[in-house]
Amino acid sequence: MALVSLTLSGCGATSGGTRLTDQEETLSRQMQDRSLAPATPDERAAIRNQDLLTQAAFWAEAYQMNPADREAAIELSGVLRQVGSAARAAEVARQSLALYPDDTQLQARYALALTASGQGAQAVESFNRALSARPDDWRLHNAYGVALEQAGRSERARARFLEALDLSPGEPAILTNLAMSHMLAGDPEEAERLLRQAADHDRAGPETRQNLALALALQGRFAEAEDIARADVPADKAAANMDYVRALMSTNRSWDRLRESELSGLR
């Protein structure tokens, strides 16, 4: 069952500090062959229109050339998180914070990367510092809610999601996260209500519908849940998902198991 809806931008964890991947090494060498001079402001502005891997190689080269380059650290951390290297993104931001401890952009990058790698409890202070400079940023409030949920502070997490909704009413990402927090607390009825709101939005993704199916299944409404699940996954997969939920509900620790499954997939 795809339990993935307490979300940030797509990120995964890797190890190895700030070492480049093979693909990044290749692109970096190509750039070095063209010129070893630092990129101009125009080149830095233009790179943001390129694909994420090209951006990662560009900013990695700039950062390696000058580890004190604040802009390169901010951009590299953000791009690494988006391409699935959350642990490396956190390391880049952490190293740069040693030079710029009061920089709230770096604090935000560090908090987001920690949360994307499942270390939300460690991100709380950085979220607080980042939000002191950007109190109206609904994305930061939403991500902070995910971090708090990871830290087991569910009531505070839901408060953050509600703050995010005040700033961006009807945003499906926030509604989905708030719904999943209620589901993890054992309230699938409230989760269903919120997920239906999210699913009606033009930007709602398949994860919203899959989690709506989960909320219905946890109420014993398996036929309805399977119909919704089939909108995004093959029929056999939808049926397998329902079998998983039935097995989950047959144990005395069903909500604990659901929470463990959900939190292990937070990214």
C-alpha positions as CSV (number, residue, x, y, z in Angstrom):
1,M,0.0,0.0,0.0
2,A,1.5,3.3,-1.0
3,L,1.4,5.3,2.3
4,V,3.3,8.4,1.1
5,S,1.1,11.4,1.5
6,L,2.8,13.3,4.3
7,T,5.0,14.9,1.7
8,L,7.7,17.2,0.7
9,S,9.3,17.5,-2.7
10,G,10.5,14.1,-3.9
11,C,13.5,13.2,-1.8
12,G,15.3,10.1,-0.6
13,A,18.2,9.4,1.6
14,T,21.8,8.7,0.5
15,S,25.1,8.7,2.3
16,G,28.5,9.8,1.4
17,G,28.7,13.5,2.3
18,T,28.9,15.8,-0.7
19,R,30.6,13.4,-3.1
20,L,29.3,13.7,-6.6
21,T,27.4,10.8,-8.3
22,D,28.9,9.3,-11.5
23,Q,26.4,11.3,-13.6
24,E,27.2,14.6,-11.8
25,E,31.0,13.8,-12.2
26,T,30.5,13.5,-15.9
27,L,28.6,16.7,-16.3
28,S,31.0,18.5,-14.0
29,R,34.0,17.4,-16.1
30,Q,32.2,18.6,-19.3
31,M,31.7,22.0,-17.7
32,Q,35.3,22.1,-16.5
33,D,36.5,21.3,-20.1
34,R,34.7,24.4,-21.3
35,S,36.0,26.7,-18.6
36,L,37.5,26.7,-15.2
37,A,36.4,30.2,-14.5
38,P,33.5,30.9,-12.0
39,A,30.1,31.1,-13.6
40,T,28.8,34.6,-14.4
41,P,25.6,36.0,-12.8
42,D,23.9,35.4,-16.2
43,E,25.0,31.8,-16.3
44,R,23.8,31.3,-12.8
45,A,20.4,32.7,-13.7
46,A,20.1,30.7,-16.9
47,I,20.9,27.3,-15.2
48,R,17.7,27.4,-13.3
49,N,15.9,26.7,-16.5
50,Q,17.8,23.4,-17.1
51,D,16.9,19.9,-15.9
52,L,17.6,19.1,-12.3
53,L,20.6,16.8,-13.0
54,T,22.3,19.6,-15.0
55,Q,21.5,22.0,-12.2
56,A,22.9,19.6,-9.6
57,A,26.2,19.3,-11.5
58,F,26.5,23.1,-12.1
59,W,26.0,24.0,-8.5
60,A,28.1,21.1,-7.2
61,E,31.0,22.5,-9.3
62,A,30.4,26.0,-8.0
63,Y,30.3,24.8,-4.5
64,Q,33.4,22.7,-4.8
65,M,35.2,25.6,-6.4
66,N,34.3,27.8,-3.4
67,P,32.7,26.2,-0.3
68,A,32.0,29.7,1.0
69,D,29.7,30.4,-2.0
70,R,26.4,30.9,-0.1
71,E,24.3,30.9,-3.3
72,A,25.8,27.7,-4.5
73,A,25.2,26.0,-1.2
74,I,21.5,27.1,-1.1
75,E,20.9,26.0,-4.7
76,L,22.8,22.8,-4.4
77,S,21.0,21.7,-1.3
78,G,17.6,22.5,-2.8
79,V,18.4,20.6,-6.0
80,L,19.9,17.6,-4.3
81,R,16.8,17.2,-2.2
82,Q,14.6,17.3,-5.3
83,V,16.6,14.6,-7.1
84,G,16.4,12.3,-4.1
85,S,19.7,13.0,-2.2
86,A,18.2,14.4,1.0
87,A,21.0,13.3,3.2
88,R,23.6,15.0,1.0
89,A,21.4,18.1,0.8
90,A,21.3,18.3,4.6
91,E,25.1,17.9,4.7
92,V,25.7,20.8,2.2
93,A,23.3,23.1,4.2
94,R,24.8,22.1,7.5
95,Q,28.4,22.8,6.3
96,S,27.4,26.2,4.9
97,L,25.5,27.1,8.1
98,A,28.9,26.9,9.9
99,L,29.9,29.9,7.8
100,Y,26.5,31.6,7.8
101,P,24.7,30.6,11.0
102,D,22.1,33.3,10.8
103,D,21.1,32.8,7.2
104,T,17.4,31.8,7.2
105,Q,17.5,30.5,3.6
106,L,20.1,28.0,4.6
107,Q,18.1,27.2,7.8
108,A,15.1,26.4,5.6
109,R,17.1,24.2,3.2
110,Y,18.6,22.3,6.2
111,A,15.1,21.8,7.8
112,L,13.6,20.6,4.5
113,A,16.4,18.2,3.8
114,L,16.3,16.7,7.3
115,T,12.6,16.2,7.1
116,A,12.9,14.7,3.6
117,S,15.3,12.1,5.1
118,G,12.9,11.3,7.9
119,Q,14.8,13.3,10.6
120,G,12.0,15.8,11.4
121,A,12.8,15.9,15.1
122,Q,16.2,17.4,14.3
123,A,14.6,20.0,12.0
124,V,12.4,21.9,14.5
125,E,14.9,24.6,15.5
126,S,15.8,25.3,11.9
127,F,12.1,25.5,10.9
128,N,11.5,28.0,13.7
129,R,14.4,30.2,12.6
130,A,13.4,30.0,8.9
131,L,9.8,30.9,9.6
132,S,10.9,33.9,11.7
133,A,11.9,35.4,8.3
134,R,9.1,33.9,6.2
135,P,6.0,33.7,8.4
136,D,3.7,33.7,5.4
137,D,5.3,30.8,3.6
138,W,2.7,28.1,3.5
139,R,5.1,25.5,2.2
140,L,7.4,26.0,5.2
141,H,4.4,25.6,7.6
142,N,3.3,22.5,5.7
143,A,6.8,21.0,5.8
144,Y,7.1,21.9,9.5
145,G,3.9,19.9,10.1
146,V,5.5,16.9,8.5
147,A,8.6,17.2,10.6
148,L,6.4,17.5,13.8
149,E,4.5,14.4,12.8
150,Q,7.7,12.5,12.3
151,A,8.7,13.7,15.8
152,G,5.5,12.2,17.2
153,R,4.0,15.7,18.0
154,S,0.8,15.2,16.1
155,E,-1.3,17.9,17.7
156,R,1.3,20.5,17.0
157,A,1.7,19.1,13.5
158,R,-2.0,19.5,12.8
159,A,-1.8,23.1,14.1
160,R,0.9,23.8,11.6
161,F,-1.1,22.3,8.8
162,L,-4.0,24.6,9.8
163,E,-1.8,27.6,9.7
164,A,-0.6,26.6,6.2
165,L,-4.3,26.3,5.1
166,D,-5.0,29.8,6.4
167,L,-2.2,31.0,4.1
168,S,-3.3,28.9,1.2
169,P,-6.9,27.8,1.5
170,G,-7.8,24.6,-0.3
171,E,-4.3,23.6,-1.2
172,P,-4.4,19.8,-1.8
173,A,-0.9,19.1,-0.4
174,I,-1.8,20.6,2.9
175,L,-5.3,19.0,3.1
176,T,-3.7,15.6,2.3
177,N,-1.1,16.0,5.0
178,L,-3.7,17.1,7.5
179,A,-5.9,14.2,6.6
180,M,-3.1,11.7,7.0
181,S,-2.3,13.1,10.4
182,H,-5.9,12.4,11.4
183,M,-5.8,9.0,9.9
184,L,-2.6,8.1,11.9
185,A,-4.5,9.3,15.0
186,G,-7.2,6.8,14.3
187,D,-9.8,9.1,12.8
188,P,-10.4,7.9,9.2
189,E,-13.8,9.6,9.0
190,E,-12.2,13.1,9.3
191,A,-9.4,12.0,7.0
192,E,-12.0,11.0,4.4
193,R,-13.7,14.5,4.6
194,L,-10.4,16.3,4.1
195,L,-9.2,13.9,1.3
196,R,-12.4,14.4,-0.6
197,Q,-11.8,18.2,-0.5
198,A,-8.2,17.6,-1.7
199,A,-9.3,15.2,-4.4
200,D,-11.7,17.8,-5.9
201,H,-8.8,20.2,-6.5
202,D,-7.3,20.5,-10.0
203,R,-3.8,19.9,-8.7
204,A,-4.6,16.8,-6.6
205,G,-2.3,13.9,-7.4
206,P,-2.8,10.2,-7.4
207,E,-1.5,9.9,-3.9
208,T,-4.5,11.9,-2.6
209,R,-6.9,9.4,-4.3
210,Q,-4.9,6.4,-3.0
211,N,-5.1,7.7,0.5
212,L,-8.8,8.5,0.2
213,A,-9.1,4.8,-0.8
214,L,-7.2,3.9,2.4
215,A,-9.4,6.1,4.5
216,L,-12.5,4.3,3.1
217,A,-11.0,0.9,3.5
218,L,-10.1,1.6,7.2
219,Q,-13.9,2.2,7.7
220,G,-14.7,-1.2,6.1
221,R,-15.9,0.3,2.8
222,F,-13.7,-1.9,0.7
223,A,-15.7,-1.9,-2.6
224,E,-15.9,1.9,-2.7
225,A,-12.2,2.1,-1.8
226,E,-11.2,-0.3,-4.5
227,D,-13.1,1.6,-7.1
228,I,-11.3,4.8,-6.2
229,A,-7.9,3.0,-6.1
230,R,-8.4,1.6,-9.6
231,A,-8.3,5.2,-11.0
232,D,-4.5,5.2,-10.6
233,V,-3.3,1.6,-10.2
234,P,-4.1,-1.7,-12.0
235,A,-7.0,-3.7,-10.7
236,D,-4.8,-6.4,-9.3
237,K,-2.8,-3.9,-7.4
238,A,-5.9,-2.2,-6.0
239,A,-7.2,-5.6,-4.9
240,A,-3.9,-6.4,-3.2
241,N,-4.0,-3.0,-1.4
242,M,-7.4,-3.9,0.0
243,D,-6.1,-7.3,1.1
244,Y,-3.3,-5.5,2.9
245,V,-5.7,-3.2,4.8
246,R,-7.9,-6.2,5.7
247,A,-4.9,-7.9,7.2
248,L,-3.9,-4.7,9.0
249,M,-7.3,-4.4,10.6
250,S,-7.2,-7.9,11.8
251,T,-4.5,-7.2,14.4
252,N,-4.9,-5.5,17.8
253,R,-2.1,-3.1,16.8
254,S,-3.6,-2.0,13.5
255,W,-3.2,1.7,14.1
256,D,0.4,1.3,15.4
257,R,1.3,-0.7,12.3
258,L,-0.3,1.9,10.0
259,R,1.6,4.6,11.7
260,E,4.9,2.7,11.5
261,S,4.3,2.1,7.7
262,E,3.3,5.7,7.1
263,L,6.2,7.3,9.0
264,S,8.8,5.0,7.4
265,G,7.6,6.3,4.0
266,L,7.7,10.0,4.8
267,R,9.8,12.0,2.3
